[in-house]
């Protein structure tokens, strides 16, 4: 079963996919979005869902450190509902607390420049979200 991992932000969505066995997550790309105009990158995500044979979506769910759900978490819940309607696939909300910071630390330790980190951070966070979900299944 192929899974799609998403790190939903205000300007971009980090995208990762699982391998065919559902063991590992690989970063795919970063999709630019514009929440204010209602462009959620659905046309690009639709292409990915079709070409990759996606059967389930794992969406990073940003909770506050105390476990409560803030405005960003509520926006993510609405985006998850939109994805379910658009693609008729199950969307799993996966706790993503600290994944972006962990991705940033990983890229810094790999000596990736600040400019390059900015381009790949959302994709790396999507990988960490999806890999965390995959690991929980095994």
C-alpha positions as CSV (number, residue, x, y, z in Angstrom):
1,X,0.0,0.0,0.0
2,X,1.4,3.4,-1.0
3,X,0.9,6.2,1.5
4,X,1.3,10.0,1.0
5,X,2.8,12.0,3.8
6,X,2.0,15.7,3.9
7,X,3.4,18.6,6.0
8,X,0.8,21.3,5.6
9,X,2.0,24.9,6.0
10,X,0.7,28.3,5.2
11,X,2.7,28.7,2.0
12,X,3.8,25.2,1.1
13,X,3.0,21.6,1.5
14,X,5.9,19.1,2.0
15,X,5.2,15.9,0.2
16,X,6.6,12.4,0.9
17,X,5.6,8.9,-0.4
18,X,6.1,5.5,1.0
19,X,7.8,2.6,-0.8
20,X,5.5,-0.1,-2.1
21,X,6.0,-2.3,1.0
22,X,5.1,0.6,3.4
23,X,8.5,0.5,5.2
24,X,10.2,3.7,4.2
25,X,9.3,7.3,3.4
26,X,11.0,9.3,0.7
27,X,10.7,13.0,0.1
28,X,9.1,13.9,-3.2
29,X,8.6,17.7,-3.5
30,X,7.3,20.9,-2.0
31,X,4.1,22.2,-3.4
32,X,3.5,26.0,-3.2
33,X,0.0,27.0,-2.0
34,X,-1.9,30.2,-1.3
35,X,-4.4,29.7,1.5
36,X,-5.8,33.2,1.1
37,X,-6.8,32.7,-2.5
38,X,-8.0,29.2,-1.8
39,X,-5.3,27.5,-3.8
40,X,-4.4,24.4,-1.8
41,X,-2.3,22.7,-4.4
42,X,-5.0,20.1,-5.1
43,X,-4.3,19.8,-8.8
44,X,-0.7,18.9,-8.1
45,X,-1.6,16.6,-5.2
46,X,-4.2,14.9,-7.5
47,X,-1.5,14.1,-10.0
48,X,0.7,12.6,-7.3
49,X,-2.1,10.5,-5.9
50,X,-2.8,9.1,-9.4
51,X,0.8,8.6,-10.6
52,X,2.0,7.1,-7.3
53,X,-1.1,4.9,-6.7
54,X,-1.7,6.4,-3.2
55,X,-4.2,4.6,-1.0
56,X,-4.0,6.6,2.2
57,X,-2.9,10.1,3.3
58,X,-1.0,10.8,6.5
59,X,-1.3,14.5,7.3
60,X,0.9,16.1,9.9
61,X,-1.3,17.5,12.7
62,X,0.3,20.4,14.6
63,X,-0.7,20.3,18.2
64,X,0.4,22.7,20.9
65,X,3.0,21.3,23.3
66,X,0.3,20.7,25.9
67,X,-1.7,18.6,23.5
68,X,-4.3,21.3,22.8
69,X,-5.3,22.3,19.2
70,X,-4.7,25.8,18.1
71,X,-5.6,27.8,15.0
72,X,-3.0,25.9,12.8
73,X,-4.3,22.6,14.0
74,X,-7.9,23.6,13.2
75,X,-6.8,24.7,9.7
76,X,-5.1,21.3,9.2
77,X,-8.3,19.5,10.3
78,X,-10.2,21.5,7.7
79,X,-7.6,20.7,5.0
80,X,-7.8,17.0,6.0
81,X,-11.5,17.0,5.4
82,X,-11.0,18.7,2.1
83,X,-8.5,16.0,1.1
84,X,-10.9,13.2,2.1
85,X,-13.7,14.8,-0.1
86,X,-11.4,15.5,-3.0
87,X,-9.6,12.2,-3.2
88,X,-12.1,9.8,-1.5
89,X,-9.2,8.4,0.6
90,X,-8.7,8.0,4.3
91,X,-6.7,10.8,5.9
92,X,-4.9,10.1,9.1
93,X,-4.0,13.1,11.3
94,X,-0.5,12.3,12.7
95,X,1.0,14.3,15.6
96,X,3.8,16.3,14.1
97,X,5.0,18.2,17.1
98,X,8.7,19.0,16.7
99,X,9.1,17.4,13.3
100,X,10.1,20.6,11.5
101,X,12.7,21.3,14.3
102,X,14.0,17.8,14.0
103,X,14.3,18.1,10.2
104,X,16.1,21.4,10.6
105,X,18.6,19.8,13.1
106,X,19.2,16.9,10.7
107,X,19.9,19.2,7.8
108,X,22.2,21.4,9.9
109,X,24.1,18.4,11.1
110,X,24.5,17.4,7.5
111,X,26.0,20.8,6.8
112,X,23.3,21.9,4.4
113,X,23.4,25.6,3.8
114,X,20.6,27.8,5.1
115,X,19.4,28.6,1.6
116,X,19.2,25.0,0.6
117,X,17.5,24.1,4.0
118,X,14.7,26.5,3.3
119,X,14.0,24.7,0.0
120,X,13.8,21.2,1.5
121,X,12.7,21.6,5.1
122,X,9.0,21.0,4.4
123,X,9.7,17.9,2.3
124,X,12.0,16.6,5.1
125,X,9.3,17.2,7.7
126,X,6.8,15.3,5.5
127,X,9.3,12.4,5.4
128,X,9.6,12.4,9.2
129,X,5.8,12.5,9.6
130,X,5.2,9.6,7.2
131,X,8.1,7.6,8.6
132,X,6.8,8.0,12.1
133,X,3.4,6.7,11.0
134,X,5.0,3.8,9.1
135,X,7.1,2.9,12.2
136,X,4.1,2.9,14.4
137,X,2.5,0.2,12.2
138,X,5.4,-2.2,12.4
